[in-house]
Amino acid sequence: MIQIYGAEWCGDCRRSKRLLDRLGVAYDYLEVDKDDGLRDTAVGIAGRQSIPVVVFPDGTFAVEPSDPDLTAKLQELGLTA
């Protein structure tokens, strides 16, 4: 399952969620502004305070991915048609 660490006020987070919704890809959305532990986890993964942090099932991650980069990774993992 894909995990997205983000916040509702974050435009890039909303954009990434819209893309996943449009492509029909399931994900867990983890709101970092409502849970300090999630925020710390996202910083630990990304190495900096930037969102969204998208963690893929293969253990890799992307920070603030563009739609083309996110789509390419989903295709690589076979998660899109």
VENWOHU-V872516 format. One record per pair of residues at least 12 apart in sequence whose C-alpha atoms are under 10 Angstrom apart, sorted by the first residue. I is the first residue (numbers start at 0). GAP is how many residues later the second one is. Records with the same first field share a line. If there is no record, write none. Layout:
I: GAP  GAP
This chain:
0: 24  25  26  27  54  55  56  57
1: 18  23  24  25  26  27  52  53  54  55  56  57  59  72
2: 23  24  25  26  27  49  50  51  52  53  54  58
3: 12  13  23  24  25  26  27  28  38  47  48  49  50  51  52  57  58  59
4: 23  24  25  26  27  28  33  34  36  37  38  40  45  46  47  48  49  50  58
5: 23  24  25  26  27  28  32  33  36  44  45  46  47  48  58
6: 22  23  24  25  26  27  32  44  45
7: 23  24  25
8: 24
9: 40  41  42
10: 40  41
11: 39  40  51  52  53  54  55
12: 16  38  39  40  41  51  52
13: 38
14: 37  49  50  51  52
15: 36  37  38  48  49  50  51  54  55
16: 12  35
17: 49
18: 48  49  51  52
19: 47  50  51  54  60
22: 48  51  56  57  58
23: 55  56  57
24: 49  54  55
25: 53
26: 27  28  29
27: 26  27
28: 23  25
29: 12  22  23
30: 21
31: 19  20
38: 12
40: 12
41: 12  13  21
44: 15  16  17  18
45: 15  16  17  18
46: 16
47: 15
48: 14
49: 13  14
50: 12  13  14
51: 12  13
52: 12
53: 16
55: 17  18  21
56: 20
57: 19
59: 13
60: 12
